[in-house]
Amino acid sequence: MTSFLSARGVSKTFGNSASGVLALSNVSLDVREGEFVCLLGASGCGKSTLLNMFAGFIPPSVGELRLRGEPISGIDPRCGMVFQSYALFPWKTVRENVAFGPKMRGAGRRERRDIAERFIEMVGLSGFGDHYPTELSGGMQQRVTLARCLAADPEVLLMDEPFAALDAMTREILQEELGRIHMRSGKTVVFVTHNIDEALIMADRIVVMSPRPGRISAFIGNELPKPRNIDTQLLPSYARMKREVWSHIAGDMAAMRDNN
Ligand SMILES: Nc1ncnc2c1ncn2[C@@H]1O[C@H](COP(=O)(O)OP(=O)(O)OP(=O)(O)O)[C@@H](O)[C@H]1O
């Protein structure tokens, strides 16, 4: 079976090979269509580097990345990226921001408006279509970013710590909402985080990464029942999973200390 999104033997060195930084070493990963994968690990283990390679922003030094069996050789409209900072057009309204993707692919005025309204509603911002980003809170701006990405209808959502800048309560609400949107849309998601709870709430599968050099140290399937929300964290199975994930991360950190 051809995997939907894959990395095969991928390494990345920044700078020249003699004095450069080996950010990723021999990473292989297969993401199934519709799967929600979290890349989890401490700072500097290459999570963003791997995500940026899936997005086609940077090429690997060694190895290959593929989407639907085709090599990823540059930025591909089938992949939508959501960053930690909101990256909205400040001079456009919420509706215009969300309608940007459909406009780029040639949708007419009416269709653009309908699509924008649908996604604005999906992220819980009905009534804010005429507002400008600066008139919204950080959490609302991140909802707009998510709506804009979804409205462009990418096959894969690549998300780099999208909720890291938000307060804890807003983050939990948006995690729940993204989980709901994922269940409904069936999109494939690769989501970077260094937060174990976030990975446990969001992921179908957690890919634990460790630093120096960045590599994958464990794949952990997450069978916690869905939809997941704050109550999920009270389940005994949640505590068991958290202990399992933490034991991998703590093991990696101990190994790193011993090597220093
Ligand atoms: N453009 C670059 N030039 C040089 N080194 C880089 C570049 N991008 C990343 N690196 C290095 O590669 C390594 C992995 O970085 P990366 O940002 O992928 O890690 P990360 O796991 O996403 O970290 P964080 O959680 O802090 O964002 C780090 O040592 C980093 O300094």
The ligand as an ORCA input file, in Angstrom:
! r2SCAN-3c Opt
* xyz 0 1
  N      17.667     27.444      9.331
  C      18.469     26.849     10.216
  N      19.794     27.068     10.199
  C      20.630     26.444     11.079
  N      20.214     25.609     12.044
  C      18.902     25.362     12.108
  C      17.957     25.962     11.210
  N      16.711     25.522     11.532
  C      16.868     24.688     12.584
  N      18.164     24.591     12.921
  C      18.735     23.744     13.997
  O      18.225     22.444     13.815
  C      17.892     21.849     15.051
  C      16.420     21.444     15.046
  O      15.618     22.629     15.021
  P      14.036     22.595     14.948
  O      13.558     24.015     14.953
  O      13.603     21.736     13.834
  O      13.669     21.875     16.314
  P      12.286     21.827     17.098
  O      12.200     20.451     17.679
  O      11.180     22.252     16.218
  O      12.551     22.879     18.248
  P      11.538     23.894     18.987
  O      10.568     23.041     19.765
  O      12.445     24.693     19.876
  O      10.882     24.719     17.917
  C      18.248     22.863     16.122
  O      19.523     22.556     16.616
  C      18.260     24.172     15.368
  O      19.142     25.086     15.948
*
